[in-house]
Amino acid sequence: MTVAPAGARTLAVPGDIPALDRLLNDAVFAALLAAYGRTEVTAALRGALDALRARVVDGGVPIAQAGAPAIAADVAAALDARHRRALRRVFNLSGTVLHTNLGRATLPQAAIDALVDAAAAPVNLEFDLGSGARGDRDRVVEALLCELTGAEAATVVNNNAAAVLLVLAALANRREVIVSRGELVEIGGSFRIPDVMRTAGARLREVGTTNRTHAADYADAIGLRTAALMKVHTSNYVVSGFTASVGAAALAAIAHASGLPLIVDLGSGSLVDLGDFGLPREPVVRDVLAAGADLVTFSGDKLLGGPQAGLVVGRAALVQRIKRHPLKRALRVGKLTLAALEPVLALYRAPERLAARLPTLRALTRAAAAIEAQALRLAPALRDVLGERCEVTVVAMESQIGSGALPTATLASHGFAIRMQRRGGGLDRLDAALRALPRAVVGRIADRTLWLDLRCLDESDEAAFVAQLARLSP
Ligand SMILES: *Cc1c(COP(=O)(O)O)cnc(C)c1O
């Protein structure tokens, strides 16, 4: 077979494809080699050449596509995709502020700075700079937690699920913990009070009924095997109608009369009264301790607005037992968590500035009118790129707080309702295209409408949001 000279053909033949070694020495590969190194570039190039050869054999590949510049562009795209971080920034326009799947709270600048500092250098994590002796990592935040909650002592673990597990394992192993049937919660499918109880080696003693539990139910259940009474905040549901439950103060009195501790799992909990910020009220950790709870557990990344962590605050003797339990070592947090947590807690010393400084609270307290103004400001850019295909309307909507905090309360918000002009005309594709943007836009589809709630689009992020929209153009 004779191959016509390339000049006389338009389609490539296998002989046109340059050899791998020659390509690696071609100037067009120099930048890629500098960026990714020889191993990565060689592997990607080999893949690109195999794919190209198969396409050329099938026929129909223009000669230019078999040349070094085109191959280099393919390799660059492949390496780019391969080296894209798996964990990346998104725009949370889902309408849920503390979205567990999107990493819950975002951190204030002070916490980000501390996180970067601690990441970049050795830190005095378990080292007392005064004495030069070994220290305790909880000390980084213990004093602050005690100051903010009125507790005698505190400890920190990986998340609130870990906090509950550790408290039960340390205080109630092979003994009973009395819990109301109305509070046997399941959070997000994998955290269920009865399961956590079993895993911790504690026996769940259920009392009362789903809708009504009385003081006498607890008192009657106390026996020789009882280790503690426990109250669980019903974070993600409400029991309403003909109901009765026993408050922390009454429950503490019952527990203490028998020499038992009261454990309260607050779930989110809050260090300040959210009512002061015009938000629906959540139990405040300090109040629950003041009411007599001996230990309170809550999350670092829910309403607190910090990094993922589980906080345990309460009586010194109980916290000591918890810290000494072997599970504490397994569930402890690292320096990055503590670095981020300390400045977040410190912000609570100035509650009057909290709404401006803490991103979670800033998002939760944004006025509907400000969000509406933002939606009106951004609507033209969105309509521009979506063109005739879609109808984009600025509408009122309700945001949720999320993460089980205040399950029935919603916050008046605004955003976009996007509908396709033709019935069944590609709403899922538009949603996928938004998620494929360099910084994915995460909305929510319901009733043949794509809803984009702007509550969590910080005004400082607006320009970045608009800038990438151009890529949506058909
Ligand atoms: C959210 C929640 C938990 C779990 O907390 P994580 O920090 O997600 O582990 C446990 N108990 C209650 C009541 C909760 O609301």
The ligand as an SDF file (V2000), in Angstrom:
LIG
                    3D

 15 15  0  0  0  0  0  0  0  0999 V2000
  -27.2650   16.9660   64.1910 C   0  0  0  0  0  0  0  0  0  0  0  0
  -27.5400   16.1760   65.4270 C   0  0  0  0  0  0  0  0  0  0  0  0
  -26.6780   15.1590   65.8300 C   0  0  0  0  0  0  0  0  0  0  0  0
  -25.4620   14.7910   65.0240 C   0  0  0  0  0  0  0  0  0  0  0  0
  -24.5530   15.8290   65.0050 O   0  0  0  0  0  0  0  0  0  0  0  0
  -23.3220   15.8080   63.9700 P   0  0  0  0  0  0  0  0  0  0  0  0
  -22.5040   16.9870   64.3530 O   0  0  0  0  0  0  0  0  0  0  0  0
  -23.9210   15.8800   62.6110 O   0  0  0  0  0  0  0  0  0  0  0  0
  -22.6060   14.5200   64.1800 O   0  0  0  0  0  0  0  0  0  0  0  0
  -26.9730   14.4740   66.9820 C   0  0  0  0  0  0  0  0  0  0  0  0
  -28.0700   14.7680   67.7090 N   0  0  0  0  0  0  0  0  0  0  0  0
  -28.9320   15.7400   67.3410 C   0  0  0  0  0  0  0  0  0  0  0  0
  -30.1310   16.0020   68.1910 C   0  0  0  0  0  0  0  0  0  0  0  0
  -28.6950   16.4800   66.1860 C   0  0  0  0  0  0  0  0  0  0  0  0
  -29.5360   17.4450   65.8060 O   0  0  0  0  0  0  0  0  0  0  0  0
  1  2  1  0
  2  3  1  0
  2 14  2  0
  3  4  1  0
  3 10  2  0
  4  5  1  0
  5  6  1  0
  6  7  2  0
  6  8  1  0
  6  9  1  0
 10 11  1  0
 11 12  2  0
 12 13  1  0
 12 14  1  0
 14 15  1  0
M  END
$$$$
